[in-house]
Amino acid sequence: IAAVPAIIVFGDSSIDSGNNNYLPTLAKCNFEPYGRDFPGGIPTGRFCNGRLPPDFVSEGFGLKPIIPAYLDPTFSISDFATGVCFGSSGSGYDNSTAAILKVFPLWKQVVFFKDYQTKLRAYLGDEKANEVISEALYIISVGTNDFLINYYNFPQRRAQFTIPKYEDFLIGNAEDFIRKIYSLGARKLSLTGLPPMGCLPLQRTLNLKNPHSCSEERNKVALKFNEKLKLLVVKLMIELPGLEVLYTDVYDLLSQLITQPSRYGFEVAEAACCGTGQFETGILCNRHTPNTCLDADKYVFWDAFHPSERANKIISDEMLPSLKLAFQ
């Protein structure tokens, strides 16, 4: 059996390979021009012109080049045995974040994981299935929406929590989630921190104090949250026997792509490829959207919220050596 027999993915649109296609939500993108650089040129429900980091990580570990969405009926347990995504675009550590766009919260993703285990045991037999579950690499990428969709846009959480207290609330939810999947057999985890969320094109557009510049205040929140996430990793590895967690830093790397794009062969970092590149994402980025760029490889961002496939690949290539070192 491979050192890592499967890649199992939880989280939000940074990793969702199409589960939201099967939900009545606005948080979906199973239409052109999404997926135009994906194999076959098809929109899969990935918020990207092509593949996402878990797809590249899977390929880097010698597994398949795409991680299928658990709800996609064109795949079966034989496909999911080597990799599966339970993630849902628009989700967060906070259940109320998922409720805003009517998507799957983390607890529901855990329900899918349990359901998957039942199918996997029926397919592989208990012993082999248990081995896959304990040796698989679990990628967790979530948290941005808790701030950008929920906290900053709706008054409920702001009335309840200051930002530091909200961060602590999210960290508590992250801990509960990791303990849950640990109790279900997960042992090898890659926990992704927040990106420089103040530099996403949409956040630049909304930055009224300093138009088209990164929101430094939102970047600082991401950095603070990431520090707390790193402390959580240490705590859980002490308390949970056999658990290995690698904190994966996307903040610094994406910051470099944004501040020094030409060093990585990009031409545009402050706007996205789709439309004006300032606010289009999801349904606002469609085949009728004017001015979408011809070559997404020149752009760090595909839409106003999500990196391009080429940026995803650079980030994944950078992450792979440490993932292999930790889990190979």
DRENROGU-304813 format. One record per residue (C-alpha): residue number from 1; x, y, z. Coordinates in Angstrom, 2 decimals. Layout:
NODE	k	X	Y	Z
NODE	NUM	X	Y	Z
...
//
This chain:
NODE	k	X	Y	Z
NODE	1	0.00	0.00	0.00
NODE	2	1.30	3.50	-0.85
NODE	3	2.74	5.59	1.99
NODE	4	-0.37	7.73	1.55
NODE	5	-3.10	5.53	0.07
NODE	6	-5.69	8.31	-0.22
NODE	7	-6.19	12.07	0.05
NODE	8	-9.32	13.04	2.01
NODE	9	-10.41	16.66	1.90
NODE	10	-12.57	18.89	4.10
NODE	11	-13.26	22.61	3.86
NODE	12	-14.55	25.39	1.61
NODE	13	-14.22	26.65	-1.98
NODE	14	-10.42	26.55	-1.77
NODE	15	-10.76	22.76	-2.07
NODE	16	-14.40	21.94	-3.07
NODE	17	-14.28	19.87	-6.27
NODE	18	-18.01	20.13	-6.95
NODE	19	-20.17	19.08	-3.98
NODE	20	-22.15	22.31	-4.15
NODE	21	-23.39	21.39	-7.64
NODE	22	-25.90	19.20	-5.82
NODE	23	-27.17	21.94	-3.51
NODE	24	-29.69	24.74	-4.02
NODE	25	-27.11	27.44	-3.31
NODE	26	-25.67	30.50	-5.05
NODE	27	-22.19	29.26	-4.05
NODE	28	-21.57	27.22	-7.16
NODE	29	-19.69	27.55	-10.42
NODE	30	-20.61	24.54	-12.58
NODE	31	-20.74	26.70	-15.71
NODE	32	-18.31	28.37	-18.11
NODE	33	-15.80	29.97	-18.02
NODE	34	-14.99	28.01	-14.81
NODE	35	-13.05	24.87	-15.69
NODE	36	-11.95	26.10	-19.10
NODE	37	-8.38	24.88	-18.42
NODE	38	-9.49	21.73	-16.59
NODE	39	-8.83	18.44	-18.45
NODE	40	-11.55	18.29	-21.10
NODE	41	-12.32	21.99	-20.60
NODE	42	-15.33	21.28	-18.39
NODE	43	-16.75	23.26	-15.46
NODE	44	-16.70	20.80	-12.54
NODE	45	-17.80	23.05	-9.70
NODE	46	-14.23	23.95	-8.78
NODE	47	-13.88	27.69	-8.20
NODE	48	-11.01	27.88	-10.66
NODE	49	-10.12	27.79	-14.35
NODE	50	-8.53	24.39	-13.68
NODE	51	-7.35	22.22	-10.83
NODE	52	-7.18	22.91	-7.10
NODE	53	-4.35	22.29	-4.60
NODE	54	-5.64	18.86	-3.42
NODE	55	-5.65	17.68	-7.06
NODE	56	-1.97	18.63	-7.40
NODE	57	-1.08	17.18	-3.99
NODE	58	-2.75	13.89	-4.91
NODE	59	-0.80	13.74	-8.17
NODE	60	2.39	14.66	-6.30
NODE	61	1.91	11.66	-4.01
NODE	62	1.61	9.38	-7.03
NODE	63	-2.17	9.10	-6.75
NODE	64	-4.79	10.28	-9.26
NODE	65	-4.60	13.82	-10.70
NODE	66	-8.08	14.84	-9.58
NODE	67	-9.92	14.44	-6.27
NODE	68	-13.59	13.76	-6.95
NODE	69	-16.46	15.38	-5.05
NODE	70	-18.24	12.89	-2.77
NODE	71	-21.69	13.84	-4.07
NODE	72	-20.77	13.50	-7.75
NODE	73	-22.82	10.52	-9.04
NODE	74	-20.38	9.85	-11.89
NODE	75	-17.88	8.53	-9.30
NODE	76	-18.22	5.53	-7.03
NODE	77	-16.50	4.08	-3.96
NODE	78	-13.79	2.57	-6.18
NODE	79	-12.82	6.14	-7.16
NODE	80	-13.24	7.51	-3.63
NODE	81	-11.03	4.78	-2.15
NODE	82	-7.90	6.72	-3.22
NODE	83	-9.22	10.22	-2.66
NODE	84	-12.42	12.09	-1.95
NODE	85	-13.56	15.64	-1.22
NODE	86	-16.30	16.40	1.31
NODE	87	-15.72	20.17	1.15
NODE	88	-18.43	22.71	0.43
NODE	89	-17.83	26.19	-1.01
NODE	90	-19.01	28.90	1.38
NODE	91	-18.46	26.78	4.49
NODE	92	-16.51	27.76	7.59
NODE	93	-15.47	26.70	11.09
NODE	94	-18.62	28.52	12.24
NODE	95	-21.86	26.66	11.39
NODE	96	-23.62	29.98	10.86
NODE	97	-21.22	30.75	7.99
NODE	98	-22.43	27.72	6.01
NODE	99	-26.05	28.68	6.78
NODE	100	-25.66	32.05	4.98
NODE	101	-25.25	30.38	1.58
NODE	102	-27.12	27.15	2.50
NODE	103	-24.08	24.93	2.09
NODE	104	-22.63	22.00	4.07
NODE	105	-21.14	22.95	7.44
NODE	106	-18.19	20.97	8.80
NODE	107	-20.44	18.74	10.95
NODE	108	-22.28	17.65	7.79
NODE	109	-18.94	16.97	6.09
NODE	110	-18.15	14.65	9.03
NODE	111	-21.49	12.87	8.44
NODE	112	-20.38	12.27	4.82
NODE	113	-17.03	10.98	6.11
NODE	114	-18.81	8.42	8.32
NODE	115	-21.01	7.38	5.41
NODE	116	-17.87	7.05	3.26
NODE	117	-16.23	4.80	5.87
NODE	118	-19.22	2.44	5.82
NODE	119	-18.99	2.20	2.02
NODE	120	-15.20	1.81	2.13
NODE	121	-15.44	-1.11	4.60
NODE	122	-18.02	-2.81	2.42
NODE	123	-15.78	-2.29	-0.61
NODE	124	-12.32	-3.12	0.79
NODE	125	-13.12	-5.16	3.89
NODE	126	-12.59	-3.86	7.43
NODE	127	-8.85	-4.35	7.71
NODE	128	-7.88	-2.75	4.41
NODE	129	-10.40	0.08	4.88
NODE	130	-9.10	0.85	8.36
NODE	131	-5.59	0.99	6.96
NODE	132	-6.64	3.48	4.26
NODE	133	-8.44	5.62	6.88
NODE	134	-5.47	5.75	9.26
NODE	135	-2.78	6.19	6.57
NODE	136	-4.64	8.71	4.38
NODE	137	-3.57	12.34	4.25
NODE	138	-6.37	14.65	5.39
NODE	139	-6.32	18.15	3.91
NODE	140	-8.33	20.76	5.83
NODE	141	-8.71	24.20	4.26
NODE	142	-11.36	26.51	5.70
NODE	143	-11.82	29.73	7.68
NODE	144	-11.68	32.62	5.21
NODE	145	-15.48	32.71	4.79
NODE	146	-16.00	33.02	8.54
NODE	147	-14.52	36.49	8.27
NODE	148	-15.23	37.64	4.70
NODE	149	-18.74	36.22	4.24
NODE	150	-19.94	36.15	7.84
NODE	151	-18.25	38.39	10.41
NODE	152	-17.66	41.50	8.29
NODE	153	-21.01	41.35	6.45
NODE	154	-23.58	40.36	9.05
NODE	155	-24.17	41.95	12.45
NODE	156	-24.93	38.84	14.55
NODE	157	-21.38	37.65	15.20
NODE	158	-20.05	41.21	15.51
NODE	159	-22.63	41.87	18.24
NODE	160	-21.52	38.70	20.08
NODE	161	-17.75	38.73	19.60
NODE	162	-14.81	41.09	19.23
NODE	163	-12.44	39.86	16.49
NODE	164	-10.01	38.18	18.96
NODE	165	-12.94	36.46	20.70
NODE	166	-14.38	35.34	17.36
NODE	167	-10.98	33.91	16.42
NODE	168	-10.98	31.97	19.70
NODE	169	-14.51	30.72	18.99
NODE	170	-13.39	29.49	15.54
NODE	171	-10.28	27.85	17.00
NODE	172	-12.52	26.01	19.49
NODE	173	-14.65	24.78	16.57
NODE	174	-11.52	23.75	14.67
NODE	175	-10.39	21.75	17.69
NODE	176	-13.77	20.01	18.00
NODE	177	-13.70	19.14	14.31
NODE	178	-10.17	17.69	14.45
NODE	179	-11.03	15.67	17.57
NODE	180	-14.06	14.27	15.74
NODE	181	-12.19	13.08	12.68
NODE	182	-9.40	11.79	14.94
NODE	183	-11.99	9.68	16.79
NODE	184	-13.02	8.35	13.35
NODE	185	-9.45	7.27	12.55
NODE	186	-7.77	10.28	10.92
NODE	187	-4.10	10.52	11.93
NODE	188	-2.24	12.52	9.25
NODE	189	-3.52	16.06	8.83
NODE	190	-2.50	19.06	6.79
NODE	191	-4.16	22.10	8.36
NODE	192	-4.13	25.11	6.05
NODE	193	-3.92	28.62	7.50
NODE	194	-5.75	31.66	6.18
NODE	195	-4.46	33.44	3.07
NODE	196	-3.69	37.18	3.01
NODE	197	-7.43	37.75	2.73
NODE	198	-7.13	41.54	2.59
NODE	199	-5.37	41.16	-0.78
NODE	200	-8.08	39.16	-2.53
NODE	201	-9.29	41.32	-5.46
NODE	202	-12.79	41.63	-3.97
NODE	203	-11.35	42.94	-0.69
NODE	204	-9.26	45.51	-2.59
NODE	205	-12.45	46.66	-4.33
NODE	206	-14.21	47.00	-0.97
NODE	207	-11.27	48.87	0.58
NODE	208	-12.81	52.35	0.58
NODE	209	-10.11	53.91	2.77
NODE	210	-7.40	53.02	0.34
NODE	211	-8.96	52.01	-2.99
NODE	212	-7.46	48.99	-4.78
NODE	213	-4.86	48.43	-2.07
NODE	214	-4.78	45.39	0.18
NODE	215	-6.74	45.78	3.40
NODE	216	-3.91	45.60	5.93
NODE	217	-6.39	45.29	8.77
NODE	218	-7.85	42.08	7.27
NODE	219	-4.40	40.70	6.59
NODE	220	-3.48	41.28	10.24
NODE	221	-6.57	39.34	11.33
NODE	222	-5.48	36.43	9.11
NODE	223	-1.99	36.46	10.62
NODE	224	-3.33	36.56	14.19
NODE	225	-5.71	33.71	13.45
NODE	226	-2.88	31.68	11.89
NODE	227	-0.77	32.12	15.05
NODE	228	-3.65	30.69	17.10
NODE	229	-4.03	27.82	14.63
NODE	230	-0.34	26.93	15.04
NODE	231	-0.77	26.81	18.83
NODE	232	-3.78	24.51	18.35
NODE	233	-1.64	22.15	16.25
NODE	234	0.93	21.86	19.05
NODE	235	-1.77	21.29	21.68
NODE	236	-3.55	18.56	19.71
NODE	237	-0.35	16.70	18.89
NODE	238	0.46	16.60	22.61
NODE	239	-3.03	15.48	23.63
NODE	240	-3.96	13.02	20.87
NODE	241	-1.68	9.96	20.62
NODE	242	-0.50	9.15	17.10
NODE	243	-1.85	12.37	15.60
NODE	244	0.47	14.16	13.19
NODE	245	-0.56	17.62	12.03
NODE	246	1.37	19.78	9.62
NODE	247	0.39	23.44	9.66
NODE	248	0.42	24.56	6.02
NODE	249	1.22	28.22	5.51
NODE	250	-0.40	29.68	2.38
NODE	251	-0.19	33.24	3.69
NODE	252	3.47	33.91	2.96
NODE	253	3.50	32.16	-0.38
NODE	254	0.39	33.84	-1.76
NODE	255	1.71	37.17	-0.43
NODE	256	4.87	36.64	-2.49
NODE	257	2.85	35.87	-5.62
NODE	258	0.84	39.05	-5.02
NODE	259	3.74	41.39	-4.20
NODE	260	6.30	39.97	-6.67
NODE	261	4.17	38.51	-9.48
NODE	262	6.78	38.88	-12.21
NODE	263	9.21	36.73	-10.23
NODE	264	6.78	33.86	-10.74
NODE	265	5.86	34.72	-14.32
NODE	266	2.58	36.47	-13.53
NODE	267	1.58	39.81	-15.06
NODE	268	-1.44	40.75	-12.94
NODE	269	-1.89	40.30	-9.19
NODE	270	-4.31	42.99	-8.08
NODE	271	-7.24	42.07	-10.36
NODE	272	-8.61	38.68	-11.41
NODE	273	-8.94	37.13	-14.84
NODE	274	-12.73	37.03	-14.90
NODE	275	-14.51	40.18	-16.07
NODE	276	-13.23	43.43	-14.54
NODE	277	-11.39	41.22	-12.03
NODE	278	-12.65	43.37	-9.18
NODE	279	-15.81	41.69	-7.91
NODE	280	-16.84	38.84	-10.24
NODE	281	-17.07	35.44	-8.56
NODE	282	-19.58	32.58	-8.80
NODE	283	-22.67	33.56	-10.83
NODE	284	-21.18	36.97	-11.61
NODE	285	-18.39	35.21	-13.47
NODE	286	-20.17	33.46	-16.35
NODE	287	-19.77	32.99	-20.08
NODE	288	-21.55	36.29	-20.77
NODE	289	-19.24	38.26	-18.46
NODE	290	-17.36	40.70	-20.73
NODE	291	-13.59	41.21	-20.74
NODE	292	-12.55	37.89	-19.19
NODE	293	-8.83	37.43	-19.85
NODE	294	-7.64	35.01	-22.52
NODE	295	-4.71	33.56	-20.58
NODE	296	-5.39	32.87	-16.91
NODE	297	-1.76	31.79	-16.42
NODE	298	-0.79	35.48	-16.39
NODE	299	-3.06	36.13	-13.41
NODE	300	-2.55	35.22	-9.76
NODE	301	-6.34	35.20	-9.34
NODE	302	-8.94	33.52	-11.52
NODE	303	-11.96	35.27	-9.98
NODE	304	-12.19	37.99	-7.35
NODE	305	-11.87	35.44	-4.53
NODE	306	-9.92	32.44	-5.84
NODE	307	-6.42	31.84	-7.23
NODE	308	-5.83	30.69	-10.79
NODE	309	-4.82	27.12	-11.56
NODE	310	-1.23	28.20	-12.09
NODE	311	-1.14	29.92	-8.69
NODE	312	-2.67	26.77	-7.15
NODE	313	0.04	24.67	-8.75
NODE	314	2.86	26.92	-7.49
NODE	315	1.39	26.85	-3.97
NODE	316	0.98	23.06	-4.09
NODE	317	4.49	22.48	-5.44
NODE	318	5.81	24.56	-2.57
NODE	319	3.78	22.57	-0.01
NODE	320	4.60	19.11	-1.35
NODE	321	8.14	18.62	-0.01
NODE	322	7.11	19.30	3.59
NODE	323	3.98	17.14	3.22
NODE	324	6.10	14.28	1.83
NODE	325	8.68	14.74	4.56
NODE	326	5.97	14.58	7.23
NODE	327	3.80	11.81	5.82
NODE	328	5.67	9.78	3.19
//
